[in-house]
Amino acid sequence: MRVDQIDRADLDGAPGVALRMLTPGVHPERVRVDVMFLEPGASLPRHPAGREQVFYVVSGSGRVAGDDDVEREVSAGWAAVWEAGEQHTSWADTAMTVVIVQRGAVG
């Protein structure tokens, strides 16, 4: 067994957002797992998903939007799934911790 502390690294261009890769998976070209920490009021700029992406909220609450620009509320236990290439964004209304699982070929 190994026990590691998860250090946070600020995400450039997104004040109040920190990201840490947990594991690239067995095949990093197919699976990647990250944990993201968002401070209240923080947001991620709109950007395309490089591959299918599951945005699972572990704690806190906020909002997400995809290609349709319709904001949807999310909180602990809810997930947003974006397809590869889909433009998306997210906002934290409270401190929010999110696990992001990306799968499929990098593109």
C-alpha positions, -999 to +999 in steps of 0.1 A: +000+000+000+010+036-007-005+067+009+000+100-009-011+135-002-029+151-031-012+184-037-031+211-055-017+229-086-034+261-097-049+259-132-035+286-154-063+309-167-088+298-141-085+317-108-097+297-078-093+264-096-067+238-088-063+204-105-043+172-097-040+141-118-048+111-096-038+085-122-033+083-159-049+048-158-035+016-171-035+030-207-031+068-204-042+073-240-076+058-230-082+067-194-072+096-171-085+105-137-082+140-121-095+157-090-104+194-092-110+219-064-130+250-072-134+279-047-168+296-044-173+317-075-146+301-095-152+290-131-135+272-159-134+290-192-155+275-220-133+249-239-137+218-260-135+183-243-104+165-257-122+132-252-154+119-235-153+135-200-173+126-168-174+155-143-185+139-110-193+163-081-180+148-048-188+178-026-203+213-030-225+227-057-224+246-089-235+247-125-224+232-158-231+239-194-224+221-227-227+230-264-263+242-258-251+269-233-280+259-209-268+261-173-277+230-152-273+228-114-250+201-100-242+190-065-226+161-047-236+128-063-244+144-097-223+141-129-221+159-162-209+140-193-195+158-222-186+142-256-153+146-272-151+180-289-182+194-270-177+230-258-183+231-220-178+251-188-185+249-151-190+273-122-187+267-084-215+283-063-199+268-031-165+252-026-167+222-049-146+191-053-149+172-086-135+139-099-130+140-137-127+108-157-117+112-193-119+082-215-114+074-252-086+083-276-069+116-271-079+138-299 
